[in-house]
Amino acid sequence: MATKIRDVAKAAGVSVATVSKVLNGYTTVNENTKERVLQFVKDMQFYPNSAARSLVGRRSMTIGIFLTTSLAHPFFNQILSGMEQALKSKGYDLIYLAQFSRSKDYSFVRHCQSRNAEGVVVFGFQREEMNFDELIRSGIPTVFIDLDVKQGRAGYISSDNEAATERTVQYLIGLHHHKISFLSGDKEAYASKQRLQGYRIGLERANIPYREDYIADGDFTRETGYLAMKTLLALPEPPTAVICCSDLSAVGALDAIHDAGLSVPEDISVIGFDDIEIASVIRPALTTVRQNMTMIGRRSIELLDELINDDALPPPEEIVPTELVIRGTSAIAKR
């Protein structure tokens, strides 16, 4: 479909985005341009499923979401709640586009078109994981969550990951911690990279040396958090505090510390990231960085709606503030 729509655009002397607008019944395209595009569509026999409806003046009013995260994940639940708020006010339906093949031949564009999606939200992918170039070139309005793509009709929204982790380091230094470790999420993930960068900046500004042995790899899960924390505890000079890339990995770290016969926060302070429900109900309650996931979900739809309705709009780049929530797993260092 992507090749054909480009052919129509080239023949009509307009942009791919303009052809897409005409096919989806937008009123922002002037009548002369619309008639010219429709004539080329007819002459070139270009009638995708989504166009069959829009050529009679109807929009699908459907937005798709591609994600790798389980629908049951507490992080996604809050994002979905925010999306629902905006979907209701804007009049869109949301369809789940997660069933896909990871082969190099997979086409996000064909999947969007087969489901009549006017735009798409992408969440849970790394930049190198899938072929996003085709999606970006297609002109389909796209908003990425936690992936800094800003090109054409594609933009992104993310928490202030770097600044959040830098502030967390400063908080721990204020509690006299100087042996601060970092329990990473997926090391290829945008959010994880940003949080590690914030950690390094925080140490540098306090003139505390960066130590490779204080960096433990995980993948945002409780299981890898447990294993990573065991590695950190086995060091000749274990840390007095650990910053985790997610609350789930922080819970795994707490389990490992407990199994080692140590106490939190008396022996080690632990800080998570997200502020999912479990963070406030475990004991001791978890000190964590609260992401405004409901706002991220709501704004992802609002930004996408703006892209859908305005061809001239530049791709969005929105950073959402976070908050450090101090609870029972952090305290003044005793060693």
Secondary structure, 3 states (H helix, E strand, C coil): CHHHHHHHHHHHCCCHHHHHHHHCCCCCCCHHHHHHHHHHHHHCCCCCHHHHHHCCCCCCCEEEEEECCCCCCHHHHHHHHHHHHHHHHHCCEEEECCCCCCCCCCCHHHHHHHCCCCEEEEECCCCCCCCCHHHHHHCCCEEEECCCCCECCEEEEEECHHHHHHHHHHHHHHCCCCCEEEECCCCCCHHHHHHHHHHHHHHHHCCCCCCHHHEECCCCCHHHHHHHHHHHHCCCCCCCEEEECCHHHHHHHHHHHHHCCCCCCCCCEEEEEECCCHHHHCCCCCEEEECCHHHHHHHHHHHHHHHHHCCCCCCCEEEECCEEECCCCCCCCCC
